[in-house]
Amino acid sequence: MMKNMKTLGRSTASLLTALHDERRTIFSLDDAVRILGGTKKAVSNLLSKAQQRGVVTRLRRGTYILVPFELGSESVYAGDPWVVADRLFEDKQRYLSHGTAMAIHGMTQLFGIGRKWFEHGYVMVSDVERTIVDCLRRPDLCGGFSEIAAGTWMVKEKVKTKKLVDYALQIKTKAVVNRTGFLMASCDLGDEEDMQRLRSALTDTYHLLDPTMPDDGRFNSRWRLRVNVSEEQTRVARAS
């Protein structure tokens, strides 16, 4: 039995043409009203029918994504997860960070704030240096210190050490400064000036290198850290 054809009425075709001209695959009900005119109720009914025909997928109330015609009879399409995540919160200050940003920047084995172009549009994502600092602040959101060290090693040629130190000093979490210094030393990043800026901000308090791991390991007096991640763990993460 044949599936329903993705037929387009005149209004739906006009909407799709306008959205493609604007290079917009994710759009809101307000966008559709702006393009087509008429009432929200009428345009909402039109989009409901377009969804039934597999032309669009509703991501949430009032937000839709075009289903690529090359998907044939498929009627549900989630789109690029990075772009969708960005657009779902476009009415708020937001950016992709932590483990997600590591993946985008090529800091994982899978594949300030700036815009990064994907096939379906720009997304807001933390830059490499902010990604490192964010991850050092919340290692639980990116696989722990070993993964951060491995990711940093993978992109070490891209890291602007002065900016990395600036960011670490701006974060209102004291442990970040300690971890940044240890990470930079581990990855052969930065010069003596960078290290001195970080060391001058240290307090007498010791912090865990990785708060996701047990509270054990040797004490590192240079960076005021309890090094509860073995060099072997970090070495394995780099080589994997």
SULNORDA-V617057 format. One line per field, one symbol per residue. psi: psi as a letter, one per 20 degrees, with the letter a starting at -180 (. if undefined). A space follows every 50 residues. Layout:
# SULNORDA-V617057
psi=???
This chain:
# SULNORDA-V617057
psi=pqrpqmqprgggggghgghhhjlohprrhhghghghaaqhgghggghghh ghjkhqpphrpjprqpophiicipippiaohggggghhkijqpqqpachg hgghjkjrig.bprqpprhjrqqpqqrgghgggghhhmhijjjrhghggg gghhkhiipohgggggghhhplohhggghggggghhjlqrahgghhgghi iqripqqpgoiirqmarrpohgjlqonkpqhgghgghhi.
